[in-house]
Amino acid sequence: MIHKLDDSNIDDWLYADKAHIILFYSETTPNSPAVKKVFEEFNEQLKDKVDVLMCEYDKTDKVKTLYQMNSLPGFLFMKSGKCYGNLVGPASKLRYQEILKDGMVQIMNEGK
């Protein structure tokens, strides 16, 4: 299940113990549909390991204050309030996968 991130639930996710990826997007950005599709695929691949969240950035105030994105789409990979990877601006599916993999390795290494 893809979770919707907005001002009403940001406090629940900010320091969540489970790893999660957040896609910040805008419907006015031309590549939003393609990027959202990549994250929908991530959701299928990562069930029970990582939560996938999407945030329509233009429709938030509190989220904008906490996560200042200079360009959209934006991507953060987080756990317990710590960022393990990020990317701002459009990128390839491969690049998103690389950041996610690197972040997972960092999380696993911290547990040792």
Beta strands, then each sheet from edge to edge (+ up, - down):
strand 1: 2-4
strand 2: 20-25
strand 3: 51-56
strand 4: 74-79
strand 5: 82-88
sheet 1: 1+ 3+ 2+ 4- 5+
end
